[in-house]
Each structure stands twice: as structure tokens, then as C-alpha cells.
């Protein structure tokens, strides 16, 4: 099944390369197209939960816009399943049939689209709309390509923490780790007390890959993964080997739940919220489940969080860690016209207020998040933390590596942590995959 999907994506990439000269019909920097605003249906190809805050807010705003512009409609083409979405997105891109708006991460594939002039210059668009300065720099930086260009609009802002159970830490005589090197000892002490150290959604693979990104980010900074994906760095170098050895040490210390590779998202969260596991690494998109009275009363008063620990001689600051702004929205330059510009101008000005009212962090600094009536004090503290975020971002590797290399890394990473392969075997296999697919 995986080989079939890979073949489809490979074909899409070849088609994209073949049609590269066709590009968009508009200049990506021409953010003020001339002409009348003529209402019609425009479409947004997206990969977000159908009942999530982003879609709910944007649908409300689109309905408001339609009242002033009869005949307008925002058609949401939703595919929440990410692998299926990527297949659809890349196939449509290869056929030059992307709609007016479409979701994408700042991947090598998206970079090719931008290089071909098929995505509007979002920095220029936001600047012209007088909205650019409203955005959190970290939210915009998460969407940028390696060259610093901005072609995606953020609709979220999240902080990723290590949530932990203070009562379980106390029971095991464990302190909050000050460095990443403290993790194996923490895990061993928790295991000795009969406690599962870390709840992990191993089934989806990206949560384990987050851990792989942490050590290089601290020791070498955010540029390491950029060098790695271009084969200008290697996991066999000092930075890469240290990260691989650290991941291996987490496996040896039995940091993750037994059978983690088959544990899903909901089950991993349940392990933590039921008091079975002591640590859970997840973002503020789960505040409603971790910092309100939705959380089991038996553990509610025992939940706290810490941010990504340091390493000796760290290249990044304590307030720099994974602060994603989610998958971004690109604007198709071939279909950009006065209507699309006018709708985006209205929507992006209105969106922060509507979205923040749901209790979520806005990608802008212009509004205050509405704290739910049933929130615990931790909710406000987590929201306030967003005002103290540094510039460097620990980019998730699954948004940076090419699909083939990323798939291989995820597969080998599970085997490494399970002790089924050695660090040297992991390094050799993954380095070879990246070299073959280097951009």
C-alpha cells in the first residue's frame, strides 16, 4: 500500500516538474489586480478538522461576506486525513488544477510551486492589506521557505509543551528535567516506581519524530534540518550522531509506553489524562482537554507543563522551541483577482477576533484569547506564554524533509527506539535515503 502511494506522489512530482514552465497567469507580486469585484464561488482545498476552529471561523466570515456580495460562496474541499490530502494536493498541482486557495506546509514540493510563480507573495499581500505587522513573527516564520520568502498565511498559533503529572513525579522522586540528557534517568526512575514515563502516539509517527528534532535544534540551531535535507549535513556528523544516540538512550530507558508503535492519538492522551503516564508532549491545541474541567478531577490539580529543556552549550534560547502556526493557506496566482483579494482582505481582518473567541491563540497580536469559564489557571498561563517566544523555531522535520526520506526516517526511528537496529544502522540507512532524495 505504501509503495502505491509513493508511486502516485512520485508521478505527481514528475508532472509538476514537466509543467513547471506553465506557471500561473498572474504575477505573484501583483497583489492589487485591476477590475470589478464580481461575486462567484471560490474554493479552498484544505486539510483541517471539519468542526475545528479555523473552518468554523472562516465559514462564519464567508457567510457574512456573502450577505454583502450576493452570489459569493466559499466552497470548502475538506480532506482531514493528511496522507490523502497530500495525494490530492500534489496531483491537482501537477495538473495545474489547484483552486483559488489551498493548504500547504513549507515543503520542498511547495517551494517548487512558489519558484514557478504559482503562489502569491503573501508578505506583499499582507503588507498591502496593512495587516503584516499584526502577525506574530513566529507565526509568519513558521510558514517561510528556507530562502525567507513567505507564500502561506497562518491561521493558528500553538506552543508545544511537555505536560506532566506532578503527583507521579513526586511519587517517583523525579524532578523536572533541566537538560535533554536528564530524560533517560527520569524515565528509569519513573519505571522503577511502576509508572509509564511518556505517553506517545506512535501510530502516527510524527510525535516520535518531534523528539528526533529536539536535540539538533538545541545543539546546532534551526538551520541544521535545512542543511540535512539538502545533504549538506549528515546524521553521521557530531550533531546528528548525538541526536541519534539520544533517541537510542530514550529507548533503552523505556521512556515510551510498551507497544507505543501501535498506540493512537486518543489512546496516548488517555494514558496521560487517566494518570497512567507521567509526561505527554503535545501542543496548546489540546488546552480544552488539559486545562479545563473536561480533565478528570482525579488528576486535574496535578497537571503542569515545562518547555523544551536545554543542552550544554545550546545554540538556541530557553524560550525557543516548537511554536507552529499549523498548515498554511496559499493563494493561487493563476486565479487571483479582485474578488479573491477583497474577500481575503475582509476575512483576514475579521478572523483574529472570531477565532480568539473560541479560546484559541490567534496568529496575530491584535486580540486577546477568550479564556473559557471552565478553565483551570493553567489555561491562562499557557496563553500568556505565547507573549514570551523567541525567534528561532524548532521546525517539525516531517514538514521539512522530502516525503520519501521522511517516511524512511519515521520507519527507522521506531526500530531504533525499539532496539531493533543500532544507531550506526539507523544513521547509514537514513543518510543514504536523504542523499538520494536531496533537494
N, C-alpha and C positions, 0 to 999 in steps of 0.2 A: 504493500500500500504506500509506504514512504517513497519507494523508488518511482512509483507512478506520479506522485505529487511533485517530486523533484524534477521529473521529466517535463511536466507541464510548466513549471517555473523556468526551467532552462530554456524551453521553447519560447516562452514569453520574453525572456531576456534577449534571445537571438532576434526575435521580431522587433523588439524595441531598438536594438542596435541597427537593424535594417531600415527602420523607418525614421531614424534619427534626423535625417535631413529635412523631413516634412515639417517638424516643429509646429508651433502654434501660429495662428494667423495674426496675432496681436503682438505688439512689443511688450514684454513683461514689465517694463518700467513705465509704460503709458497707463498710469493709474487714473487718468481723467479723460476717458473716451467721450468723444462728441456725439450728440444725438439726443433724441427724446427718450424719456423713460416709458417704455411700453411693457405693461404688465403681461406676464406669461408664467408658466410653470418653470421653475428651475429645480435641479436635482442635486442632492448631496449624497454621495456614496460614503457610507460611514461604517465604523466598527466600534459601536458603543452599546451598552445595555439599553434596550428599548424603553425601559422605565427609569433610566438613570437621570441624574440632574441636568446633564448637558442637553440631552434630547428634549426633555420636558421644558426646559427654559427656552430653547430655541424654537420649539413648536409654538409656545405661547407668543413669543415675539413675532414669529411669522404670521400667526393669526391676526395679531394687532396690525401688522403691516398690510395684510390683505384687506382689512377694513378700509384703509386709506387708498389702496390700489386694487380695485376690483379686477379680478382675473389673475391676480398673483397667487401662486401656491408653491410651497416648499415641499418637494417630494423627497422623502427620506428613504433611501435604499439601504436598509439595515442588514448587516451580516455580523452579529455579535461574535461568532466563532472566528478567532483570529486567523488560523490557517486557511479556512475557507475564504475569508475576506481577502487575504493576500493573493490567493489564486485568482479571484475575480478582478481585483485591482490591477494586477500585473497583466492579466490577459486583455482587459479593456485598454490599458495604456499601450500595449503592443499594437492594438488595432486602431489606435487614435480615436477611441470612443469614450473617453472619460467624460463624466458630466461636469457641470459648472463648478462644483465643489467636491472635493474628495479628501478622505483621511489618509494620512501617511506619517510614518516616523521619518527621521532624517537618515535614512538608509542609503547604501550605495546605489540602489535602484532609483530612489527618489532623486539622488544627486544627478543621475543621468538625465532624468526628466527636466530638472532645472537647467542643466547645461545645454539642453536642446531648446530652451526658451519656452517650455510648455507649462511653466508655473509662474504666476505673477510674483513680482518683487513685493513681499509683504512688508518689509521695512519701509519701503517707499509709500505703500498704500496706507499703512498706519500713520505715517508721518503726515501725509496729505490730509488724512481724516482728523488730524490733531489728536490722535489717541496714543501715539507711540510712547510718550513719556508716562502714560498712565500705567503701563505694564511693569510688573516686577522684572528686573533684569534677569533673574534666574529662570523665570518662566519663558522669556524670549530665548535665552541662551540655550535652553534645553532643545529648542526647535532648530537651532542653527546647524548648517553643514560645517564640515571641517574648515572651509575657507572663510567662515564667519558670515556668509550670506544667510538671509532669512527669507524663507519661502512658505512657512507654515504659521498659522495663527493658533496660539494656545487657548484652550477653553477651561483648563483646570490648573490647579497648583497643589502639589502634595508634598508632604515631608515623610520620609520613611524612617521609622524608629525601631528600636529593639524594645518591644513591650515585655515586661517581666512581672512575675508574681513575687512580691516582697516577702510573703509568708513562706513560700517554698525556699527562697534564698536564705531566709533566717533559719529554717529547719535544717538546711544542709550546711549552714555556716559559711555561706558564699557571699562575697562582695561583688558589686557591680564591676565588671572588667574595665580596667583603665587602659589596657592596650589589647590589640588583637591577639597578641601572644598569650594573653590570660585566658582565652577561650577554652583550650583543651583542659586546663586544670579546673576551670569552672564546671565543665561537663563531667569530668571524672568525679568531682565532689558530689554533684547532684545525683549521678548514677549510684554512688555508694549509699546515698540516702534513699534510694528506691524511687527517684524522680526522673522522668523523661526530661533531658535538658532543653531541647529545642524542638518545637513543633514546626514541621516543614511540609509544604505542598510539593512533594517530589514528582507527582504525576505530571504537572505542567512544566516542570524542568526550569523555567525561568527563575523561581525563587532560589534554587541552589546556585544558579549562575550569578545571582546577585552576590553571593559570598565570594565567588571567584574574582569579582571585580573589586572587592573592598581592599585587599592587600596592595595590589598595584597602585590603586588610587592614592592610598596613604603614602606609600614609599616613593612613588615616581610622579604622581600627579595625573591630571585628566588626559594629558597627551599620550599616555602610554598605549591605550587601546587604539588610538588613531595610528600610531606607529606600528602596532601589532597587525592590524588588519591590512596594512599595506606591505607587510613583511619587512618593514624597516626595524622592527623589534622582534624578538623571539622568546618563547617561553623557556628556552634554554639559557637565556641571559640571567643575570643576577636577580632582576626584578621578577621575571616570570617564574624562575625556579623557586624563589621564596614564596610566591603565591601558591604554586602547586604543592610545595611541601606543607604549607599551612593548611590547605584543603585536606591533604592526606592525614595531617595530625588531627583534624576535626573528626575524620572517620575513625581513626584509631582510638580516640577518646569517646567514641559512641555518642557524639553530640546530638545526632538526629534520631528521631523515633525509629524503632525497629520496623523494617518494612517501609521506610519512608518513600521509596520509589513508586509505590502504588497508592500512597496517601493523596487524596484530592484536596482542593482548596477548603471546602466546607469542613472536612474531617480534621484538617490541620488546625483550623480556627477553633473547632470544638474541643480539641485536645487542650488548647490553652485556656479557653473560657470556662472549661469544666474544672480547671485546677490540676489537670493531669501532667501538663508540660509547663516548664518554668519560663521559657522565653519564646517569643513569637515575633519575627521580623516582618513588618507589614506597614503600609502607609496610612496616612490620615483619611483615606477614603473609607476606612473602617471605623472612624470615630463613633458613628451611631451604634456600633456593636461593642466597642471597647470603652467608651467614656460616657455612657448614659445608663439609665436604669433598665435598658434592654439586657445588660450584662447580669448574669446570675448573682443574686445578692450574696451568695456564699463566698464569692471572690471579688466582688465589686470594690471593696475598700483596700484590696491588696494589690491592685494593678498600678504600675508606674511605667515609665519608659526611660531609656537612655539613648543617646545618639551614637553614631559610629565611633568606636574607640580609636585611639591613635596608634602609631607605631613609633619606634625610636627613630629620631631624625626625620619625622614625617614632612613630606613636601606640601601637604595641604593643612588647612586650619581646622580646629575642632568644630567650627560651625559650617563646615563644608562636607556634604555627604550626598546621598541620593535625594534630590529635590525635583522630581519630574513634573512636567506640565502636561503629561499624557500624550496621546497621539494627537498630532496637529491637523489642522484643516488647510489644504492647499486650494488655490484658486486657479482654475484652468484659464490660461491666457487666450486660448482659441475661442472661448465663449464669453470672455469678459466684455461687458457692455454697460451702458448707463444704468440699466436695471440692476445688474449684479452689484455694481458699485454702490448704488443708492441703498439697496437692501442691506449690504454689509455695513455701510455707514450707520444706518439705523440700528441694526442688530448688535453691533459691537459696542455701541454707546449704551444701549439698554441692558445688555447681557449681564454685566457685573452685578447690578442691583438685583435682578431676578434670580441669578444663580446663588449669590451670597445669602439670600433669604431662605434658601433650603438648608443652611447650616454648613455649606461647603466653603472652602477657601477660594476666593476669586484670583485669577491670574493677574489682576490689577490691584493697585493700592488705593483705589478711589472709593472703596466701600468697606463696611465692617461686616464680618460674618455674623449672622444671627445665631446666637447660641440657643439650642433647644431648651425648653423648660425642664426637660427631664435629664439634662446633662449633669455629669459629675464635675468637680473642679478641674479634672484632668483635661476636659474638653477645651476650656478657655486657655489653659496653659499650653496645650498643643497649638492652638490657633495663634497665640501670642508668639510662639517660637518662630513663626513664619517671618516675623519682623527682624530676626537675627540670623539671616542666612548669608553665607559668603558667596563669592562669585564663582568659584570652581564647583563643578557638578560631577559627581560620580556617575557617569553615564552607564546605564544598563548595557551590558555587552550584547544582548540579543537585539538591540536597536542599532548596533554599530557593525557587527560582523556580517559578511555576506551569508545568505541562507544556508548554503552547503556547509561552510565552515562552522557556522553556529550550531547546526544540527549535529555535526560530528563532535564538537566540543561538549554539547549537552549530554550526549550518549556516553562519551568517555568520562565525563565528570562524575556521573552516577557510579560508574565502575570504579573510579579512583577512590571515592568516598566509601564505597562498599568493600574496599580492599581487594577487588578482583584484578586490578592492574597496579603496577608500580608507578611512582612519579616519573621515572625515566620513560616508561612505555607511554604514559599519557602525553608527555612533552613531545616525544617523537611523532606520535600519531597526529596530534593537533597541529603542531608546527608544519607538518607535511601538508595537511589539509589547507591551512591558511596560505602557504606558499603557492599551492596550485590554484587558489581562487583569489589571490591578492588583487586588489583594485588599483 
